[in-house]
Amino acid sequence: MAAERPRQRFGWRLCTAAASTLLLAPAMSEPPSPMQSVNVFVGSDKGGNTVDVHSQNFSANLHSTWDTQIIESEGINLDKCLKVYETFTPQEVDTIKKIQVLRWMYQSRSYLDTVYDFKNGYLDQAYINRAKLIIEKQLVIGGLRLAAILTEVFKTGYKGPLSYNYKNEGEMALVMVGKGLGV
């Protein structure tokens, strides 16, 4: 018998879920970033894209600094994010996983005072250290949120080649982030 098409085998729900997930992935990639909330709520500096900054280790625009430069220069990786995840209580994880997209954007926006707390375009090591803590935490939070959404979307009971038994949602989210599949 020829292989069944996904629509026939799993029904419209799985096809719709897969399509929704493809559309959702770009939208979920940056909301945990304070710089993305600038685009949504302020926008005057285009989310930091028109603000040039420099540090001892790099020179870039502010948006790129938060999305890439600090992550790379400070060695933020999966292991460091897993350590941050371990500091969350089960109650905090449950709260983070509640799907409330507008609240998520406002939470990210709460970091804007820290994001713009520098003088003359120079980011000293104290600024980098504060930003590093926020970025690690926000990567974990973004991963947990993405895991919650994917869990909701795919709760059809599918056990095919894309399924895997992770210890918990945090592990799944952080593995996805580490492989570039999530946040």
N, C-alpha and C positions, 0 to 999 in steps of 0.2 A: 504494500500500500504506500502510495506517495506520502511524503511528509505533509502534514496538515499545516495550513497557514495559521499564524498566531490568532487571527480573528476567529477562525472556526474552532480552534482548540480551546482557547481561553476566554472567548467572548469579547464583547465590545469593551468591557471594563478594563481589561488588561491593556488593550490597544490604546484606549483613551488615557490610561495611566501612564503608559510609556511615552505617548506624545506630550502629555502634560509635564512629565519629568524633563523631557528635552527642552521644553519651553521654560521650565522652572530653573534649571541649572544656572543659566547666566544671571537670572534675577537673584539667585541665592548666593552667587559667588562673592559679592561685595557688601551686602547690607551690614555685616558685622564690622566693617571698616568705618571708622569715624569719617574718613574722607568721602565715602559714598554718601553719607548723610548730608554732607555739605551740598552735594549736587542736588539732593532732593529738597532740602529745606532753605538753603541760602543761595547758592549758585553764583554769587557775584564774582568769585574767583575761579569758577568752573571746577569746583571740588579740589582746589589746591593745584590744579594743573598750570595756573599762571603765576604761582608763587615759587620763586627760585630760592632754594636753601642749600646750605653746605655744612659739612661737619669735617672732622679731622680725616674721615675715611671716604667720603663721597660728596658729590655735588649733583643735585637733581631737583625736580620740582617737588613740592610738598606731597602731592598725591603719590607719586612714584616712591618717595621716601617711605611712606607708610605701607604701601603695597609690596615693595620689593627691597629697597636699600637697607632698611633696618632689619628685615628678616634675614637677608644674606649676610650683612656685616656682623650681626649678633649671633648668627648660627642658630636661629630658631628652627627647630625641626620636630619631627613626630615625637621623639623621646621627651623633649622638653614640654611639649603640649600634653603628653600623657601624664607627666608629673603635675601639671596644673589641673588636669581633670581629676586626679586623685585627691585634690584638696576640696572638691565640691562635695557637699553632703547629698544624700539621696533626695532630700527635699528640694535642694537647689537645682538638681538635675531635672526633677519633675517640673519645677517652675519654668526652667529654661525651655523644656520640650513642649510647653503649651504653644499651640500655633496661633500666634497673635502678631501678624506681620507689622501692623502700624506701631504697635508697642515696641517691636524690635528696632524699628527705625529711630524712634525717640530714644531708646536706650543707647544706641550707637552715638546719637547726637549729643548725649550728655558728656562725651569726651572732648567736645570741640574747644573748651577753654584750655585743655592740656595740649591739644594739637597745635593751637596758635600761640602757645606760650614760649616764644623765643624772640630774640632781639637781633635786628639787622641781618636777618637771614641766616644766622649762625645757630646750629644745633649743638650744644655742648653735651658732654657725656651724661650729665644729670638728665637732660631732656631725653636722650637716647634710652637711658635706663627706664625712665617712666613709660616711654612709648613701648619698649620691649614687653613690659609687664602687661600693658593693655592689649598689645597685638597677640601675645600668647593666649590670654584669656579669651579674647574675641574669636580667635581661630577655633578654640574648643567650643565656645558657645555656638558659633556658626555651624560647626560639625554636628553638634547635638540637635540643632534646629533642622538641619538638612536631614539627619537620620529620622527625626520625628515625622517630617513631611513624607519621606520615602516610605516609612513604615505605614503611614496612613494610606498613601497612594497604592501600595502593593500588598495590602492586607487581604489578598485574595487566597492566600495559602499556597502560592506558587512555590514549588520546591525544585525547580529546574537548575540549569547550569549557572544561573546568576545568583542563586541563593548560597549562603554560607552561614554556619552557626558561630556567631561571635558571642563572647561572654556577656556583653551588654551593649547598649546603644552607643555608649561612649567609645568603646573599642572599634565598633563598626564605623562611626563617624570619623575617628582619628585615622584609621587605616585609609578611609576614602580620601581624607585631606592629604595624607602623606603620599598617596598615589596620584594626586592631582585630580581626583574624581569629584571632589566636593568643593568646599569653601574656597 
